[in-house]
Amino acid sequence: MLGLFCFQRCSSERAKAAVRSFLPILTWLPSYPVKQYLFQDVVSGLSTGVVQLPQGLAYAMLAAVPPVYGLYSSFYPVLLYTFFGTSRHISIGTFAVISLMIGGVAVREAPDSMFNTLHVNGSNTTDLDVVARDAKRVQVAVVLTTLVGIIQFVLGLLRFGFVAIYLTEPLVRGFTTAAAVHVVVSQLKYLLGVKTQRFSGPLSAIYSVKAVLSDITSTNITTLLLGLSCLIFLYVIKVLNERFKKKLPIPIPGEIIVVIVSTGVSYGLSLSGVHKVDVVGNIPTGLLPPAVPDFSLLPTLVTDAFAVAIVGFSMGISLAKIFALKHGYSVDGNQELIALGLCNFISSFFQTFAITCSMSRSLVQESTGGKTQIAGLLASMVVLLVVVAIGFVFEPLPQTIWMTAFIASVLLGLDYGLLVAITFTILTVVYRTQRYWGVVLCCVMCYYSSYNLGPLFIFINLFKAAYDSSQFFFQIRKTPVIA
């Protein structure tokens, strides 16, 4: 946004406007109504933070990195968005679709086969070096996040926020619905407690199902029963929240209840040792020092980074516009690109993976009375408390708890699916606008000061209206009066 003022005559007012545009917090924080907003922001922030904890741990598994990196990604970007974002209600942090896309790239660049060690002995066994594999996947995820941040930031400076018009409602719905299948398939092995490799690329969903079915006889019954019971409980909580949403002051936090209870049961009954249930494992205490990503990986990740950058922005701006319309304020698409870019770029130096906003957390933040991003700031403080003090509490948590459903493309994979969808969208727009039918809705007389500019006809392109694009448009044409 600062670049917009470089071609204008410099003045102190324009300089201040440029700074306020780049740092929206300077616009709303000085006039923050403490008495009216603070209590609601505190309640909303604590509620959102409680939801953010289990989601951060879960989505790290989708991103194919250790769980603690999900907590890092739930802290730094949320903190930064408070300063740079224009939406008052969206909750920035980990998100299933983005995490799954990152996981696909990480698995492709660091497959299990790369870290198998053959021991030449009587049985010639092969061991997987999990530590080295996870370190490499974290490295890939961090570099990808850095590149995503750069792309989003540059697009924001170039005012490319208009690309959201190509991410239409049908496209987003189809993309997110298909992704639910991918997420479920990728988590089946955790639900059943079987050991299979993770696949990426085209047809990865089919390969994953085939691998799970081929090893179905080794299902861990304890893991399966625990996972199914948690799924049933979460479904019941969802029904109760929907039925009594007008009577409940805040939604029942089903996810955190499941986390607390299952962690206690796992620790008390020694599920990991006695019943061989896979658990989250070691969660280091404290924050990592900043580190420079390995930029030698950049050339192989450019295409993936563009896909993640566009999907992340589309999710963020879609929800931001919904809440802005509901509460009567506006959001700046270009500044949102800049904000997301800075959140991803700066946070990547602290070992995070790419983020965007989450619909479920945003609904919690808004429905519990959140008024500003002070709520998001407090949510990040909840995550910080866990990271620096009580992260060890979640170590006995069974991995099967993270059997969740969210978004992707079923057969082609997320990045290819997105490319096909956007290409088809652009082609349909181009085709429909070559030969279109229109209708004059009305005619109004237009006046500017004391000058009569003549009649104006409001004309609407019917194909664009029927197409159900993400941004509706109409044209106003000045037509001379025919005597």
C-alpha positions in Angstrom: 0.0 0.0 0.0 2.9 2.3 0.6 3.8 2.1 -3.0 0.5 3.8 -3.9 1.8 7.0 -2.5 5.2 7.0 -4.2 3.8 8.6 -7.3 1.9 11.3 -5.5 3.1 14.5 -4.2 4.6 13.9 -0.7 3.0 15.5 2.3 2.7 14.8 6.0 -1.0 13.8 5.7 -0.3 11.4 2.8 2.6 9.9 4.7 0.4 9.4 7.7 -2.4 7.9 5.5 0.2 5.5 4.0 1.3 4.3 7.4 -2.2 3.9 8.6 -3.1 2.0 5.5 -0.1 -0.3 6.0 -0.8 -0.7 9.8 -4.6 -0.6 10.2 -4.2 -1.1 14.0 -3.2 2.6 14.1 -6.6 3.5 12.8 -8.8 1.6 15.3 -6.7 1.1 18.4 -6.5 4.8 19.5 -10.3 5.0 19.5 -10.8 1.5 21.0 -13.9 1.7 23.4 -12.5 -0.2 26.4 -15.7 -0.2 28.4 -17.9 -1.5 25.5 -15.5 -3.9 23.8 -12.9 -5.2 26.2 -14.9 -7.7 28.1 -16.4 -9.2 25.0 -13.0 -9.4 23.3 -11.5 -11.1 26.4 -14.3 -13.8 26.4 -14.0 -14.2 22.6 -10.2 -14.4 22.7 -10.1 -17.1 25.4 -12.8 -19.1 23.7 -11.0 -18.9 20.3 -7.7 -19.8 21.9 -9.1 -22.9 23.5 -10.3 -24.0 20.1 -7.0 -23.0 18.4 -5.0 -25.4 20.6 -6.4 -28.8 19.4 -6.7 -27.5 15.9 -3.0 -26.4 15.8 -1.9 -29.9 17.0 -4.2 -31.6 14.6 -3.4 -29.6 11.5 0.4 -30.1 12.1 -0.2 -33.8 11.4 -2.0 -32.9 8.1 1.1 -30.8 7.3 3.3 -33.8 7.9 5.3 -32.1 10.7 5.5 -32.7 14.4 2.6 -31.3 16.5 4.5 -28.5 18.2 4.9 -26.7 14.9 1.1 -26.4 14.7 1.3 -24.5 18.0 4.0 -22.2 16.6 1.8 -21.6 13.6 -1.1 -20.7 15.9 0.9 -18.0 17.7 3.2 -15.9 15.5 0.8 -15.3 12.6 -2.1 -14.5 14.9 0.0 -12.0 16.7 1.1 -10.3 13.5 -2.3 -10.2 11.9 -3.5 -8.0 14.8 -1.3 -5.2 13.4 -1.7 -5.7 9.7 -5.2 -7.1 9.1 -8.3 -5.2 8.2 -10.9 -7.7 9.3 -12.2 -7.5 12.9 -13.5 -11.0 13.2 -11.6 -13.7 11.2 -9.3 -16.0 13.2 -5.9 -16.4 11.6 -3.9 -19.6 12.1 -3.8 -23.2 10.9 -6.4 -24.4 8.4 -7.1 -27.9 7.2 -6.8 -27.2 3.4 -3.6 -25.3 3.6 -2.1 -27.9 6.0 -3.0 -30.7 3.7 -1.5 -28.9 0.7 1.7 -28.3 2.7 1.8 -31.9 3.8 1.5 -33.2 0.2 4.5 -31.1 -0.8 6.5 -32.2 2.3 5.8 -35.8 1.7 6.7 -35.5 -2.0 10.0 -33.8 -1.2 10.9 -36.0 1.8 9.2 -39.4 1.3 9.7 -42.2 3.8 11.8 -44.2 1.2 14.5 -41.5 1.4 15.1 -42.2 5.1 15.0 -46.0 5.2 18.1 -47.6 6.7 18.9 -51.2 5.8 20.4 -53.3 8.6 22.3 -56.2 7.2 21.8 -59.0 9.6 20.0 -62.3 9.8 16.7 -60.7 8.9 17.9 -57.8 6.8 15.5 -55.4 8.5 14.8 -51.8 7.3 14.3 -49.0 9.8 12.8 -45.6 9.2 14.8 -42.6 10.5 11.8 -40.6 11.7 13.9 -37.8 13.3 15.7 -37.1 10.0 12.5 -37.4 8.0 10.6 -35.0 10.2 13.5 -32.5 10.2 13.5 -32.5 6.4 9.8 -32.1 6.1 9.8 -29.2 8.5 12.5 -27.6 6.4 10.4 -28.0 3.3 7.3 -26.6 5.0 9.2 -23.6 6.3 10.7 -22.7 2.9 7.3 -23.2 1.2 5.8 -20.8 3.8 8.5 -18.2 3.2 7.8 -18.3 -0.5 4.0 -18.1 0.0 4.5 -15.0 2.1 6.7 -13.4 -0.5 4.1 -14.1 -3.2 1.2 -12.8 -1.2 3.1 -9.7 -0.1 4.2 -8.8 -3.7 0.7 -9.4 -5.1 -0.7 -7.1 -2.4 1.7 -4.4 -3.3 0.7 -4.8 -7.0 -2.9 -4.6 -6.0 -3.9 -8.1 -7.2 -6.7 -8.4 -4.7 -9.1 -8.5 -7.7 -8.1 -12.1 -8.3 -10.8 -13.1 -5.7 -13.5 -12.6 -8.4 -12.3 -15.7 -10.1 -12.7 -17.8 -6.9 -16.4 -18.1 -7.3 -18.8 -19.6 -4.8 -19.3 -22.8 -6.9 -15.6 -23.2 -7.3 -14.9 -22.7 -3.5 -17.7 -25.0 -2.5 -16.6 -27.8 -4.8 -13.0 -27.4 -3.8 -13.7 -27.5 -0.1 -16.3 -30.3 -0.3 -13.8 -32.5 -2.3 -11.1 -31.7 0.3 -13.2 -33.3 3.0 -12.7 -36.6 1.3 -8.9 -36.1 1.1 -8.7 -35.2 4.8 -10.7 -38.2 5.9 -8.7 -40.5 3.7 -5.4 -39.1 5.0 -6.5 -39.7 8.6 -7.9 -43.2 8.2 -4.6 -44.8 9.3 -4.7 -42.8 12.6 -8.3 -43.9 13.2 -7.5 -47.5 12.6 -4.1 -47.5 14.2 -2.3 -49.0 11.1 1.1 -48.2 9.8 1.1 -47.1 6.2 3.1 -44.5 4.2 1.6 -41.2 3.2 1.1 -40.5 -0.5 1.1 -37.2 -2.4 0.3 -36.1 -5.9 -2.4 -37.2 -8.4 -4.5 -40.2 -7.2 -3.0 -40.0 -3.8 -6.4 -40.5 -2.2 -6.8 -43.8 -4.0 -3.3 -45.0 -3.1 -4.0 -44.1 0.5 -7.2 -46.1 0.7 -5.6 -49.1 -1.0 -2.7 -49.0 1.5 -5.1 -48.9 4.5 -7.3 -51.7 3.1 -4.3 -53.9 2.4 -3.2 -53.6 6.1 -6.7 -53.6 7.6 -6.1 -56.8 9.5 -3.5 -55.0 11.8 -6.1 -52.6 13.1 -5.6 -51.5 16.7 -9.1 -52.1 18.3 -8.4 -49.8 21.2 -7.4 -47.0 18.8 -10.5 -47.6 16.7 -12.9 -47.6 19.6 -11.4 -44.5 21.1 -11.6 -42.7 17.7 -15.2 -43.7 17.0 -16.3 -42.7 20.5 -14.8 -39.2 20.0 -16.4 -38.8 16.6 -19.8 -39.7 18.1 -19.3 -37.3 21.0 -18.3 -34.4 18.6 -21.3 -35.1 16.4 -23.6 -34.9 19.5 -22.0 -31.7 20.6 -22.4 -30.2 17.1 -26.2 -31.1 17.2 -26.6 -29.6 20.6 -24.8 -26.4 19.7 -27.0 -26.0 16.6 -30.2 -26.7 18.5 -29.5 -24.5 21.5 -27.4 -21.8 19.9 -29.8 -19.1 20.9 -29.8 -20.2 24.6 -26.1 -21.0 24.9 -23.9 -17.9 25.7 -21.0 -19.6 23.9 -20.9 -22.9 21.9 -19.9 -26.0 23.8 -16.2 -26.5 23.1 -16.4 -30.2 22.0 -12.8 -30.3 20.7 -11.2 -29.2 23.9 -13.4 -31.5 26.0 -12.3 -34.4 23.8 -8.7 -33.4 24.1 -8.8 -33.1 27.9 -10.7 -36.3 28.6 -8.8 -38.4 26.1 -5.5 -37.1 27.3 -6.5 -38.0 30.9 -7.7 -41.5 29.9 -4.6 -42.1 27.8 -2.3 -41.2 30.7 -4.3 -42.9 33.4 -4.7 -46.2 31.5 -1.2 -46.1 29.9 -2.8 -46.6 26.4 0.6 -46.1 24.7 2.5 -48.7 26.6 -0.2 -51.3 27.3 -2.4 -51.1 24.2 0.1 -49.7 21.7 -2.0 -46.6 21.0 0.0 -44.0 19.0 0.1 -40.7 20.9 1.3 -37.2 20.1 4.6 -37.7 21.9 7.2 -35.2 22.9 6.2 -31.5 22.8 9.2 -29.3 23.4 8.7 -26.5 25.9 9.5 -23.0 24.8 9.9 -21.1 21.5 12.5 -21.8 18.9 15.1 -19.1 18.1 14.7 -17.5 14.7 16.5 -19.2 11.8 17.0 -18.5 8.1 15.2 -21.0 5.9 17.1 -23.1 3.4 16.5 -21.0 0.2 18.2 -23.6 -2.0 14.8 -25.4 -2.0 13.0 -22.4 -3.5 13.1 -23.4 -7.2 11.3 -26.7 -6.7 8.5 -25.1 -4.6 7.5 -22.1 -6.7 4.4 -23.7 -8.3 3.2 -25.2 -5.0 3.7 -21.8 -3.3 1.5 -20.0 -5.8 -1.3 -22.6 -5.3 -1.1 -22.3 -1.5 -0.9 -18.5 -1.7 -4.0 -18.2 -3.8 -6.0 -20.7 -1.7 -5.0 -19.0 1.5 -6.0 -15.6 0.3 -9.3 -16.8 -1.2 -10.3 -18.4 2.1 -9.3 -15.3 4.1 -10.9 -12.7 1.9 -14.2 -14.7 1.5 -14.7 -15.0 5.3 -13.5 -11.4 5.9 -16.1 -10.0 3.4 -18.9 -12.1 5.0 -18.2 -10.7 8.5 -17.7 -7.2 7.2 -21.0 -7.2 5.4 -22.8 -8.6 8.5 -21.3 -6.0 10.8 -21.2 -3.0 8.5 -17.6 -2.3 7.8 -15.2 -2.8 4.9 -12.1 -4.8 4.3 -9.3 -4.1 1.9 -8.5 -7.1 -0.3 -5.0 -5.7 -1.2 -4.1 -5.1 2.4 -5.4 -8.5 3.3 -2.9 -10.0 0.8 -0.1 -7.9 2.4 -1.2 -8.9 5.9 -1.2 -12.6 5.0 2.1 -12.3 3.2 3.8 -10.7 6.2 2.2 -13.2 8.6 3.6 -16.1 6.6 7.0 -14.5 5.7 8.0 -13.3 9.1 6.6 -16.3 11.0 8.5 -18.7 8.7 11.7 -17.6 10.4 10.3 -19.0 13.6 9.6 -22.4 12.1 5.9 -22.1 11.2 4.0 -23.4 8.2 1.6 -21.4 6.0 -1.7 -20.2 7.5 -4.9 -18.5 6.6 -8.2 -18.0 8.5 -10.3 -20.9 9.8 -14.1 -20.8 9.3 -14.8 -22.7 12.5 -12.6 -20.5 14.7 -13.8 -17.3 13.0 -17.4 -18.3 13.8 -16.4 -18.9 17.4 -14.6 -15.6 17.6 -17.6 -13.7 16.1 -20.4 -15.6 17.9 -18.8 -15.2 21.4 -18.9 -11.4 21.0 -15.5 -10.6 19.5 -15.4 -6.9 18.4 -11.8 -6.4 17.2 -8.5 -8.3 16.7 -7.8 -7.8 20.4 -9.7 -11.2 20.6 -7.2 -12.7 18.2 -4.3 -11.3 20.2 -5.6 -12.9 23.4 -6.1 -16.2 21.6 -2.4 -16.2 20.6 -1.5 -15.6 24.3 -3.4 -18.8 25.2 -1.3 -20.7 22.7 1.8 -19.0 24.0 1.0 -20.2 27.5 0.8 -23.8 26.4 4.0 -23.6 24.3 6.2 -22.1 27.1 4.6 -23.8 30.2 2.2 -26.7 29.8 2.8 -28.3 26.4 3.9 -31.6 28.1 0.3 -32.1 29.2 -0.8 -33.0 25.7 2.0 -35.6 25.1 -0.2 -38.6 26.0 -2.9 -37.5 23.6 -3.9 -40.3 21.2 -3.3 -39.5 17.5 -6.7 -41.0 16.6 -8.4 -38.0 18.1 -7.5 -36.0 15.0 -9.8 -37.9 12.7 -11.4 -34.7 11.2 -13.0 -33.7 7.9 -12.3 -30.5 5.9 -11.3 -29.7 2.3 -9.5 -30.7 -1.1 -9.7 -32.4 -4.5 -10.4 -36.1 -4.6 -8.5 -37.5 -7.6 -6.1 -34.9 -8.8 -4.9 -33.6 -5.5 -5.3 -30.0 -4.1 -2.9 -28.1 -6.2 -3.8 -29.7 -9.6 -7.5 -29.5 -8.6 -7.3 -25.8 -7.9 -5.4 -25.2 -11.2 -8.1 -27.0 -13.2 -10.9 -25.2 -11.4 -9.5 -21.7 -11.8 -8.7 -22.4 -15.5 -12.2 -23.6 -16.2 -13.6 -20.6 -14.3 -11.6 -18.1 -16.4 -12.5 -19.9 -19.7 -16.2 -19.8 -18.8 -16.1 -16.1 -18.0 -14.3 -15.3 -21.3 -16.7 -17.4 -23.3 -19.8 -16.0 -21.7 -18.7 -12.4 -22.1 -18.0 -12.8 -25.9 -21.7 -12.9 -26.7 -24.0 -11.9 -23.9 -27.6 -10.7 -23.4 -28.4 -7.7 -21.3 -31.3 -5.7 -20.1 -31.9 -2.1 -19.0 -33.1 -2.2 -15.5 -33.9 1.5 -15.1 -33.2 5.0 -16.3 -32.3 7.8 -14.0 -31.4 11.5 -14.5 -27.9 12.3 -13.4 -27.0 15.7 -12.0 -23.6 17.0 -10.9 -23.9 20.3 -9.0 -26.1 22.4 -11.3 -25.3 20.6 -14.5 -27.6 18.1 -16.1 -25.5 15.2 -17.4 -28.5 13.5 -19.1 -30.2 10.2 -18.5 -28.2 7.2 -17.4 -29.3 3.6 -18.1 -28.4 0.9 -15.5 -27.5 -2.1 -17.6 -26.9 -5.6 -16.2 -25.0 -8.5 -17.8 -27.4 -11.4 -17.3 -24.7 -14.1 -17.9 -22.6 -12.6 -15.1 -25.5 -12.5 -12.7 -26.5 -16.1 -13.5 -22.9 -17.3 -13.2 -23.0 -16.7 -9.4 -19.6 -15.1 -9.3 -17.9 -14.0 -6.0 -18.5 -10.4 -6.9 -21.6 -9.1 -8.6 -21.3 -6.2 -11.0 -23.4 -3.9 -13.1 -22.7 -1.3 -15.7 -23.9 2.3 -15.9 -24.0 3.7 -19.4 -24.7 7.3 -20.4 -27.1 7.3 -23.4 -28.3 10.5 -25.3 -32.0 11.2 -25.3 -33.7 10.2 -28.6 -36.3 12.7 -29.5 
